[in-house]
Amino acid sequence: MIDLHYWTTPNGHKITIFLEEAGLDYKIVPVNIGKGDQFKPEFLAIAPNNRIPAIVDQAPKDGGAPVSIFESGAILLYLAEKTGQFLSADLRQRYDAIQWLFWQMGGLGPMAGQNHHFNVYAVEKIPYAMDRYIKETNRLYGVLNKRLADREFIAGDYSIADMASYPWIVPYEKQSQNIDDFPHLKRWFEAIAARPAVERAYAKAREVNPNFDQPSIRTEAERKLLFGQSAASVKN
């Protein structure tokens, strides 16, 4: 059994997608980031960066004590190695998937995240910041579109690279992107959206968070929890 500490964000969806695809037994432990659950001591014990997702594998591959992992990319790598699924054993194919996983972690996710922040959440609308991140998101969409021009999935076979990137494309309209401008990306996006495991993962999100998919309206208290953190937030 895997305990998944989760909330309904793109990084959270990556892990439910893998778990559903692999058919692993798991239990969702909701971490409502709008209410500050991410600062609870029991969560910080396994996720010192106070960000979801995190997992605790109660039955690791080596048969030893439970293993806890935070950071969504690390979790995907761990689960792929645990199950032998969605990450090729072939050296070249394996690192092809890994490098695109790192691309998502270091590029698509952070840049799209800043796009969301300045265009959706920020009270003060700063044209320079909005334009900067819309354009960088657009560039990254172009990179992925070009990559998918001659292959079905990002690294050949369906892999953790696809699972990592897909949830960050789902809110393309909020990112001020027109997916029709990226035909190869759109074909890939629609193929993944139609996968039964992906449908189940997003159904889980709606069960956990009844407000999932609704307009992003934040109270001042939520805003401070999500965007007003400093070292004092994790000092305990």
Backbone as JSON, one array per atom type, in Angstrom:
{
  "sequence": "MIDLHYWTTPNGHKITIFLEEAGLDYKIVPVNIGKGDQFKPEFLAIAPNNRIPAIVDQAPKDGGAPVSIFESGAILLYLAEKTGQFLSADLRQRYDAIQWLFWQMGGLGPMAGQNHHFNVYAVEKIPYAMDRYIKETNRLYGVLNKRLADREFIAGDYSIADMASYPWIVPYEKQSQNIDDFPHLKRWFEAIAARPAVERAYAKAREVNPNFDQPSIRTEAERKLLFGQSAASVKN",
  "N": [[0.84, -1.2, 0.0], [0.48, 2.21, -0.81], [0.73, 5.34, 0.62], [-0.56, 8.28, -0.42], [0.08, 11.55, -0.24], [-1.67, 14.28, -1.03], [-2.9, 16.87, -3.21], [-5.15, 18.63, -5.41], [-3.54, 19.48, -7.77], [-1.46, 20.16, -10.69], [1.03, 18.82, -10.17], [0.22, 16.99, -8.26], [-1.58, 15.44, -9.77], [0.11, 14.06, -11.51], [1.03, 11.88, -10.03], [-1.25, 10.41, -9.26], [-2.03, 9.64, -11.79], [0.09, 7.89, -12.55], [-0.2, 5.88, -10.55], [-2.76, 4.91, -11.07], [-2.41, 4.0, -13.72], [-0.53, 1.97, -13.3], [-1.87, 0.28, -11.64], [-1.54, 0.09, -8.88], [-2.04, -0.44, -5.37], [-3.31, 2.13, -3.42], [-3.69, 4.81, -1.05], [-5.3, 7.83, -0.65], [-4.23, 10.65, 1.06], [-5.57, 13.51, 1.87], [-4.23, 16.77, 1.42], [-4.99, 19.74, 2.09], [-4.12, 22.51, 0.6], [-5.04, 25.07, 0.62], [-5.98, 25.44, 3.13], [-3.82, 25.19, 4.74], [-2.76, 22.7, 5.39], [-0.34, 21.73, 4.54], [1.58, 22.61, 6.25], [1.51, 21.18, 8.53], [3.02, 19.29, 11.15], [3.2, 16.47, 10.79], [3.04, 16.2, 8.05], [5.23, 17.72, 7.17], [7.24, 16.09, 8.09], [7.59, 14.18, 6.16], [7.69, 15.64, 3.88], [9.67, 17.96, 3.62], [9.85, 20.35, 2.2], [7.41, 21.47, 2.28], [5.49, 21.02, 0.22], [3.07, 19.52, -1.92], [3.16, 16.68, -4.16], [3.62, 13.9, -1.84], [4.84, 10.66, -0.96], [4.39, 7.67, 0.99], [5.7, 4.61, 0.93], [4.53, 1.71, 1.99], [5.28, -0.86, 1.56], [8.02, -1.38, 0.39], [10.25, -2.23, -2.37], [12.51, -3.61, -1.49], [11.71, -4.9, 0.77], [12.1, -3.78, 3.23], [11.93, -1.2, 5.79], [9.26, 1.26, 5.68], [9.3, 3.62, 2.95], [9.7, 7.03, 2.38], [9.01, 9.63, 0.07], [9.48, 12.78, -1.39], [8.77, 15.43, -3.78], [7.63, 15.5, -7.01], [8.83, 14.52, -9.4], [10.86, 12.84, -8.42], [9.26, 11.0, -7.13], [7.9, 9.82, -9.3], [10.07, 8.58, -10.62], [10.84, 6.78, -8.6], [8.52, 5.14, -8.38], [8.43, 4.09, -10.94], [10.76, 2.56, -10.98], [10.19, 0.82, -8.91], [8.05, -0.67, -9.91], [8.84, -1.45, -12.42], [7.71, -0.36, -14.66], [6.8, 1.93, -17.29], [9.24, 3.17, -17.7], [11.9, 2.64, -19.58], [14.16, -0.18, -19.64], [16.23, -0.13, -21.35], [19.21, 1.59, -21.98], [19.46, 4.0, -23.55], [16.81, 4.71, -24.23], [15.8, 4.91, -21.67], [17.16, 7.11, -20.49], [16.4, 9.03, -22.25], [13.7, 9.39, -21.59], [14.08, 10.22, -18.92], [15.5, 12.63, -19.19], [13.56, 14.26, -20.35], [11.68, 14.22, -18.35], [13.08, 15.73, -16.44], [13.19, 18.08, -17.86], [10.52, 18.85, -17.78], [10.25, 19.23, -15.0], [12.11, 21.25, -14.47], [11.47, 23.23, -16.28], [8.84, 23.39, -17.88], [6.9, 23.05, -15.79], [7.65, 24.98, -13.64], [7.65, 27.41, -15.18], [5.08, 27.53, -16.34], [3.72, 27.56, -13.95], [4.45, 30.07, -12.85], [3.27, 31.61, -14.8], [0.54, 31.03, -14.27], [0.42, 32.19, -11.72], [0.91, 35.01, -12.04], [-1.04, 35.72, -13.91], [-3.47, 34.69, -13.03], [-3.69, 34.49, -10.17], [-2.37, 36.68, -8.93], [-2.94, 39.74, -7.27], [-2.15, 42.29, -8.02], [-1.76, 43.23, -11.28], [0.86, 42.77, -13.32], [2.15, 43.85, -16.16], [4.67, 43.29, -17.44], [5.59, 40.92, -16.14], [3.47, 39.18, -16.66], [3.52, 39.04, -19.48], [6.1, 38.03, -19.87], [6.02, 35.4, -18.81], [3.89, 34.23, -20.17], [4.95, 34.19, -22.76], [7.22, 32.57, -22.38], [6.03, 30.17, -21.61], [4.7, 29.64, -23.99], [6.9, 29.25, -25.66], [7.9, 26.86, -24.58], [5.77, 25.13, -25.06], [6.08, 25.07, -27.8], [8.54, 23.75, -28.02], [7.83, 21.21, -27.06], [5.85, 20.53, -28.9], [7.36, 20.34, -31.27], [9.02, 18.2, -30.57], [7.16, 16.13, -30.54], [6.5, 15.78, -33.14], [7.36, 13.63, -34.7], [6.86, 11.33, -33.3], [4.91, 9.2, -31.17], [4.69, 9.47, -28.39], [6.42, 11.33, -25.79], [8.97, 10.25, -25.21], [9.18, 8.14, -27.02], [7.93, 5.29, -26.26], [5.0, 5.32, -24.16], [5.47, 6.96, -21.11], [6.91, 7.97, -17.9], [7.66, 10.53, -18.52], [5.62, 11.56, -20.12], [3.49, 11.44, -18.3], [4.33, 13.31, -16.46], [4.32, 15.73, -17.88], [1.76, 16.08, -19.06], [-0.32, 16.97, -17.11], [0.36, 19.64, -16.81], [-0.28, 20.78, -19.18], [-2.98, 20.63, -19.32], [-4.38, 22.93, -18.18], [-4.27, 24.84, -20.32], [-5.7, 27.01, -21.37], [-5.89, 28.82, -19.24], [-3.28, 29.5, -19.19], [-3.05, 31.2, -21.24], [-2.75, 30.1, -23.81], [-3.17, 28.8, -27.1], [-4.13, 25.81, -28.0], [-4.54, 24.81, -30.52], [-2.61, 25.91, -32.05], [-0.54, 24.2, -31.9], [-0.26, 21.47, -33.33], [0.83, 18.82, -33.13], [1.31, 18.54, -30.44], [-1.34, 18.85, -29.58], [-2.55, 16.52, -30.64], [-1.2, 14.52, -29.15], [-1.96, 15.32, -26.55], [-4.75, 14.92, -26.58], [-4.82, 12.17, -26.95], [-3.72, 11.2, -24.57], [-5.51, 12.24, -22.71], [-7.7, 10.64, -23.2], [-7.07, 8.19, -22.14], [-8.04, 5.51, -20.05], [-6.96, 5.3, -17.4], [-6.05, 7.86, -16.91], [-8.43, 9.28, -17.0], [-9.61, 8.16, -14.73], [-7.87, 9.1, -12.77], [-8.33, 11.87, -12.79], [-10.98, 11.85, -12.07], [-10.73, 11.04, -9.43], [-9.61, 13.36, -8.41], [-11.78, 15.09, -8.44], [-13.37, 13.88, -6.55], [-11.87, 14.2, -4.22], [-11.57, 16.95, -3.98], [-14.12, 19.01, -4.05], [-14.26, 21.5, -5.24], [-12.61, 21.42, -7.37], [-11.68, 22.26, -10.68], [-13.26, 24.47, -10.72], [-13.6, 28.1, -11.0], [-10.62, 29.89, -10.17], [-10.59, 31.3, -7.3], [-9.3, 33.05, -4.67], [-9.25, 33.51, -1.16], [-8.12, 36.11, 1.08], [-6.81, 34.95, 3.23], [-6.15, 32.41, 2.22], [-4.47, 33.26, 0.18], [-2.29, 34.29, 1.58], [-1.36, 31.95, 2.78], [-0.57, 30.45, 0.55], [1.1, 32.1, -0.96], [2.59, 33.77, 0.64], [4.81, 32.87, 2.04], [7.68, 32.33, 4.1], [10.94, 31.64, 5.52], [10.12, 31.31, 8.1], [7.81, 29.84, 7.93], [8.42, 27.15, 7.93], [9.94, 26.67, 10.13], [9.54, 25.08, 12.32]],
  "CA": [[0.0, 0.0, 0.0], [1.17, 3.48, -0.87], [0.0, 6.49, 1.11], [-0.29, 9.42, -1.29], [-0.28, 12.85, 0.34], [-2.08, 14.79, -2.35], [-3.96, 17.82, -3.47], [-5.56, 18.57, -6.81], [-2.71, 20.36, -8.58], [-0.78, 19.37, -11.71], [2.02, 17.91, -9.6], [-0.51, 15.89, -7.64], [-2.16, 14.57, -10.8], [1.16, 13.19, -12.06], [1.19, 10.65, -9.25], [-2.46, 9.59, -9.39], [-1.99, 9.03, -13.12], [0.97, 6.71, -12.52], [-0.76, 4.84, -9.7], [-3.88, 4.32, -11.8], [-1.86, 3.27, -14.86], [0.18, 0.77, -12.84], [-2.77, -0.57, -10.86], [-1.02, -0.09, -7.53], [-2.92, -0.11, -4.25], [-2.89, 3.36, -2.75], [-4.67, 5.54, -0.24], [-5.08, 9.26, -0.71], [-4.28, 11.46, 2.28], [-5.72, 14.88, 1.35], [-3.46, 17.87, 2.01], [-5.67, 20.92, 1.55], [-3.12, 23.57, 0.67], [-5.73, 26.33, 0.89], [-6.24, 25.51, 4.57], [-2.57, 25.13, 5.47], [-2.39, 21.34, 5.79], [1.05, 21.47, 4.16], [2.48, 23.05, 7.32], [1.35, 20.32, 9.69], [4.27, 18.56, 11.44], [3.21, 15.11, 10.24], [3.34, 16.3, 6.62], [6.61, 18.18, 7.03], [8.15, 14.98, 8.39], [7.89, 13.44, 4.92], [7.82, 16.61, 2.78], [10.25, 19.14, 4.29], [9.66, 21.55, 1.39], [5.98, 21.78, 2.45], [4.77, 21.01, -1.05], [2.58, 18.21, -2.36], [2.77, 15.47, -3.44], [4.62, 13.05, -1.19], [4.32, 9.31, -0.74], [5.03, 6.72, 1.89], [5.51, 3.26, 0.43], [4.51, 0.81, 3.15], [5.83, -2.16, 1.15], [9.04, -1.13, -0.64], [10.74, -3.37, -3.14], [13.54, -4.36, -0.76], [11.1, -5.57, 1.91], [12.5, -3.13, 4.47], [11.05, -0.22, 6.41], [8.59, 2.15, 4.73], [10.1, 4.63, 2.28], [8.97, 8.25, 2.07], [9.6, 10.38, -1.03], [8.79, 13.99, -1.82], [9.08, 15.92, -5.12], [6.87, 14.66, -7.94], [9.72, 13.82, -10.33], [11.5, 11.76, -7.68], [8.23, 9.98, -6.89], [7.69, 9.09, -10.55], [11.22, 7.7, -10.81], [10.76, 5.71, -7.6], [7.44, 4.22, -8.72], [8.81, 3.38, -12.17], [11.75, 1.54, -10.61], [9.51, -0.16, -8.05], [7.14, -1.52, -10.68], [9.39, -1.84, -13.72], [6.8, 0.12, -15.69], [6.81, 3.31, -17.77], [10.61, 3.66, -17.82], [12.57, 1.54, -20.26], [15.43, -0.69, -19.12], [17.24, 0.2, -22.36], [19.94, 2.76, -21.52], [19.18, 5.21, -24.32], [15.4, 5.06, -24.05], [15.6, 5.28, -20.26], [17.61, 8.48, -20.24], [15.57, 9.91, -23.05], [12.55, 9.71, -20.74], [14.51, 10.95, -17.73], [15.85, 14.02, -19.51], [12.32, 15.0, -20.57], [11.11, 14.41, -17.02], [13.78, 16.86, -15.84], [12.74, 19.25, -18.62], [9.25, 19.29, -17.2], [10.46, 19.68, -13.62], [12.88, 22.47, -14.44], [11.02, 24.22, -17.24], [7.4, 23.52, -18.13], [6.16, 23.24, -14.54], [7.9, 26.28, -13.02], [7.27, 28.55, -16.01], [3.61, 27.57, -16.38], [3.29, 27.94, -12.61], [4.57, 31.53, -12.75], [2.22, 32.1, -15.68], [-0.7, 30.98, -13.49], [0.46, 33.12, -10.59], [0.77, 36.42, -12.42], [-2.22, 35.93, -14.73], [-4.69, 34.24, -12.37], [-3.74, 34.68, -8.72], [-1.82, 37.94, -8.44], [-3.88, 40.85, -7.13], [-1.61, 43.35, -8.87], [-1.45, 42.72, -12.61], [2.12, 43.37, -13.77], [2.24, 43.48, -17.58], [5.95, 42.69, -17.8], [5.63, 39.56, -15.64], [2.48, 38.39, -17.39], [4.02, 38.83, -20.83], [7.3, 37.2, -19.82], [5.72, 33.98, -18.57], [3.07, 33.74, -21.28], [5.83, 33.91, -23.89], [8.07, 31.42, -22.09], [5.15, 29.0, -21.71], [4.49, 29.43, -25.41], [8.13, 28.66, -26.19], [7.99, 25.48, -24.13], [4.79, 24.4, -25.85], [6.69, 24.86, -29.1], [9.56, 22.7, -27.87], [7.15, 19.92, -26.94], [5.19, 20.27, -30.17], [8.4, 19.88, -32.2], [9.44, 16.87, -30.12], [6.11, 15.16, -30.82], [6.2, 15.78, -34.58], [7.69, 12.35, -35.34], [6.73, 10.22, -32.34], [3.59, 9.17, -30.52], [4.84, 9.99, -27.04], [7.59, 12.19, -25.64], [10.21, 9.47, -25.25], [8.92, 6.92, -27.76], [6.83, 4.63, -25.58], [4.36, 6.06, -23.07], [6.39, 6.89, -19.98], [6.76, 8.98, -16.85], [7.81, 11.86, -19.12], [4.27, 11.97, -20.53], [2.69, 11.64, -17.09], [4.78, 14.55, -15.82], [4.02, 16.91, -18.68], [0.35, 16.23, -19.41], [-1.13, 17.81, -16.23], [0.7, 21.05, -16.97], [-0.9, 21.26, -20.41], [-4.44, 20.64, -19.12], [-4.94, 24.28, -18.04], [-3.64, 25.67, -21.34], [-6.44, 28.26, -21.56], [-5.47, 29.72, -18.17], [-1.92, 29.91, -19.52], [-3.17, 32.06, -22.44], [-2.21, 29.37, -24.95], [-4.13, 28.22, -28.04], [-3.56, 24.49, -28.3], [-4.63, 24.57, -31.96], [-1.35, 26.37, -32.66], [0.47, 23.16, -31.7], [-1.02, 20.29, -33.75], [1.4, 17.56, -32.63], [1.01, 18.57, -29.01], [-2.77, 18.62, -29.41], [-2.81, 15.1, -30.89], [-0.69, 13.82, -27.96], [-2.79, 15.72, -25.42], [-6.05, 14.25, -26.68], [-4.61, 10.73, -26.78], [-3.51, 10.92, -23.15], [-6.76, 12.54, -22.01], [-8.65, 9.55, -23.44], [-6.64, 6.96, -21.48], [-8.9, 5.24, -18.89], [-6.29, 5.58, -16.13], [-6.02, 9.32, -16.75], [-9.8, 9.65, -16.65], [-9.82, 7.78, -13.32], [-7.08, 9.99, -11.92], [-9.01, 13.16, -12.67], [-12.2, 11.6, -11.3], [-10.3, 11.06, -8.04], [-9.43, 14.76, -8.02], [-13.09, 15.68, -8.18], [-13.85, 13.31, -5.29], [-11.09, 14.75, -3.11], [-11.76, 18.4, -3.91], [-15.35, 19.36, -4.77], [-14.08, 22.76, -5.96], [-11.71, 21.21, -8.49], [-12.2, 22.69, -11.98], [-14.02, 25.71, -10.62], [-12.74, 29.27, -11.13], [-9.62, 30.03, -9.11], [-10.84, 32.48, -6.47], [-8.6, 32.84, -3.42], [-9.44, 34.47, -0.09], [-6.86, 36.7, 1.53], [-6.15, 33.95, 4.08], [-5.55, 31.42, 1.31], [-3.38, 33.92, -0.54], [-1.13, 34.35, 2.48], [-0.84, 30.59, 2.95], [0.03, 29.94, -0.68], [2.06, 32.99, -1.62], [3.25, 34.66, 1.6], [5.64, 32.04, 2.9], [9.09, 32.63, 4.31], [11.58, 30.59, 6.31], [9.34, 31.12, 9.32], [6.74, 28.88, 7.66], [8.88, 25.77, 8.12], [10.97, 26.67, 11.16], [9.29, 23.99, 13.27]],
  "C": [[0.88, 1.25, 0.0], [0.24, 4.56, -0.34], [0.41, 7.68, 0.25], [-0.83, 10.68, -0.62], [-0.44, 13.81, -0.84], [-3.03, 15.94, -2.24], [-4.09, 17.96, -4.98], [-4.84, 19.63, -7.64], [-2.06, 19.53, -9.69], [0.25, 18.4, -11.15], [1.36, 16.74, -8.88], [-1.06, 14.91, -8.66], [-1.12, 13.63, -11.41], [1.16, 11.83, -11.36], [-0.07, 9.8, -9.31], [-2.52, 8.94, -10.77], [-1.12, 7.79, -13.1], [0.31, 5.58, -11.73], [-1.94, 4.14, -10.37], [-3.39, 3.51, -12.99], [-1.24, 1.95, -14.42], [-0.71, -0.18, -12.04], [-2.28, -0.84, -9.45], [-2.09, 0.25, -6.49], [-2.41, 1.17, -3.59], [-4.05, 3.99, -2.0], [-4.32, 7.01, -0.32], [-5.24, 9.88, 0.68], [-4.39, 12.91, 1.82], [-4.87, 15.88, 2.14], [-4.03, 19.15, 1.41], [-4.76, 22.13, 1.7], [-3.75, 24.94, 0.89], [-6.04, 26.53, 2.35], [-4.98, 25.38, 5.41], [-2.15, 23.75, 5.93], [-0.93, 21.03, 5.51], [2.05, 21.89, 5.22], [2.35, 22.2, 8.58], [2.62, 19.49, 9.9], [4.33, 17.18, 10.8], [3.47, 15.13, 8.74], [4.77, 16.75, 6.39], [7.63, 17.08, 7.31], [8.5, 14.18, 7.14], [8.09, 14.37, 3.73], [8.37, 17.91, 3.35], [10.14, 20.43, 3.49], [8.23, 22.06, 1.44], [5.23, 21.97, 1.13], [4.26, 19.59, -1.32], [3.12, 17.95, -3.76], [3.95, 14.87, -2.66], [3.99, 11.68, -1.04], [5.06, 8.64, 0.4], [4.68, 5.34, 1.36], [5.64, 2.3, 1.61], [5.11, -0.56, 2.83], [6.87, -1.95, 0.04], [9.61, -2.41, -1.23], [11.73, -4.22, -2.37], [13.0, -5.07, 0.48], [11.42, -4.94, 3.25], [11.46, -2.17, 5.0], [10.39, 0.65, 5.34], [9.54, 3.23, 4.19], [9.22, 5.84, 2.0], [9.74, 9.05, 1.02], [8.78, 11.64, -1.24], [9.41, 14.45, -3.13], [8.51, 14.96, -6.18], [7.75, 13.9, -8.92], [10.4, 12.65, -9.67], [10.5, 10.63, -7.42], [7.99, 9.15, -8.15], [8.85, 8.13, -10.83], [11.17, 6.51, -9.85], [9.71, 4.68, -8.0], [7.77, 3.43, -9.99], [9.81, 2.27, -11.85], [11.13, 0.45, -9.74], [8.73, -1.17, -8.89], [7.76, -2.08, -11.96], [8.52, -1.39, -14.88], [7.06, 1.59, -16.03], [8.18, 3.98, -17.73], [11.43, 2.51, -18.36], [13.84, 1.11, -19.54], [16.57, -0.42, -20.11], [17.89, 1.53, -22.0], [19.5, 4.03, -22.24], [17.72, 5.66, -24.16], [15.13, 5.54, -22.62], [15.98, 6.74, -20.02], [16.95, 9.49, -21.16], [14.35, 10.34, -22.23], [12.95, 10.56, -19.54], [14.84, 12.4, -18.06], [14.59, 14.86, -19.76], [11.54, 15.16, -19.27], [11.75, 15.62, -16.35], [13.41, 18.16, -16.56], [11.42, 19.77, -18.06], [9.46, 19.88, -15.81], [11.17, 21.03, -13.57], [12.36, 23.57, -15.33], [9.51, 24.37, -17.3], [6.62, 23.8, -16.85], [6.4, 24.61, -13.91], [7.43, 27.47, -13.87], [5.75, 28.66, -16.13], [3.05, 27.97, -15.02], [3.38, 29.45, -12.39], [3.53, 32.21, -13.65], [0.89, 32.14, -14.92], [-0.7, 32.06, -12.42], [0.17, 34.55, -11.03], [-0.5, 36.7, -13.22], [-3.53, 35.6, -14.01], [-4.75, 34.69, -10.92], [-3.31, 36.06, -8.25], [-2.88, 39.04, -8.39], [-3.44, 42.0, -8.04], [-1.19, 42.73, -10.21], [-0.23, 43.47, -13.15], [2.34, 42.96, -15.21], [3.55, 42.81, -17.96], [6.0, 41.22, -17.38], [4.65, 38.67, -16.4], [2.99, 38.05, -18.79], [5.21, 37.89, -20.85], [6.96, 35.72, -19.7], [4.76, 33.41, -19.6], [3.96, 33.35, -22.45], [6.72, 32.7, -23.62], [7.26, 30.13, -22.1], [4.93, 28.65, -23.17], [5.71, 28.79, -26.06], [8.22, 27.18, -25.82], [6.95, 24.6, -24.82], [5.37, 24.1, -27.24], [7.75, 23.79, -29.09], [8.91, 21.33, -27.85], [6.45, 19.55, -28.24], [6.19, 19.73, -31.2], [8.86, 18.47, -31.86], [8.45, 15.8, -30.56], [5.78, 15.05, -32.32], [6.42, 14.42, -35.22], [7.62, 11.17, -34.38], [5.4, 10.33, -31.62], [3.64, 9.79, -29.14], [6.19, 10.68, -26.9], [8.89, 11.42, -25.79], [10.0, 8.14, -25.97], [7.71, 6.22, -27.2], [6.25, 5.55, -24.5], [5.16, 5.87, -21.8], [6.09, 7.95, -18.93], [6.98, 10.39, -17.39], [6.46, 12.4, -19.56], [3.4, 12.28, -19.31], [3.06, 12.94, -16.39], [4.3, 15.78, -16.57], [2.52, 17.15, -18.89], [-0.43, 17.15, -18.45], [-0.83, 19.3, -16.34], [0.18, 21.64, -18.27], [-2.42, 21.38, -20.24], [-4.99, 22.06, -18.98], [-4.39, 25.27, -19.07], [-4.38, 27.0, -21.54], [-6.06, 29.28, -20.49], [-4.04, 30.24, -18.4], [-1.87, 30.82, -20.75], [-2.53, 31.42, -23.66], [-3.36, 28.83, -25.8], [-3.55, 26.88, -28.5], [-3.64, 24.16, -29.78], [-3.39, 25.06, -32.71], [-0.27, 25.3, -32.63], [-0.15, 21.8, -32.05], [-0.47, 18.97, -33.22], [1.16, 17.43, -31.12], [-0.47, 18.27, -28.76], [-3.12, 17.15, -29.62], [-2.39, 14.26, -29.69], [-1.59, 14.07, -26.76], [-4.12, 14.98, -25.43], [-5.93, 12.75, -26.48], [-4.44, 10.38, -25.3], [-4.8, 11.17, -22.37], [-7.76, 11.4, -22.11], [-8.24, 8.25, -22.75], [-7.51, 6.72, -20.24], [-8.26, 5.58, -17.56], [-6.24, 7.08, -15.86], [-7.42, 9.83, -16.38], [-10.08, 9.32, -15.18], [-9.07, 8.72, -12.38], [-7.78, 11.33, -11.72], [-10.37, 13.01, -11.97], [-11.88, 11.59, -9.81], [-10.16, 12.5, -7.55], [-10.77, 15.4, -7.66], [-13.71, 15.12, -6.9], [-13.18, 13.97, -4.1], [-11.41, 16.23, -2.89], [-13.0, 18.79, -4.71], [-15.23, 20.64, -5.58], [-13.11, 22.63, -7.13], [-12.41, 21.59, -9.8], [-13.02, 23.96, -11.91], [-13.07, 26.91, -10.75], [-11.83, 29.45, -9.92], [-9.83, 31.36, -8.38], [-10.24, 32.2, -5.11], [-9.0, 33.93, -2.4], [-8.08, 35.04, 0.31], [-6.09, 35.72, 2.42], [-5.46, 32.89, 3.25], [-4.35, 32.01, 0.59], [-2.11, 33.96, 0.3], [-0.51, 32.97, 2.68], [-0.05, 30.13, 1.74], [1.18, 30.8, -1.18], [2.82, 33.9, -0.66], [4.21, 33.94, 2.51], [7.07, 32.57, 2.97], [9.7, 31.49, 5.1], [10.81, 30.3, 7.59], [8.24, 30.07, 9.15], [7.12, 27.46, 7.98], [9.88, 25.66, 9.26], [10.78, 25.58, 12.19], [9.41, 22.63, 12.63]]
}
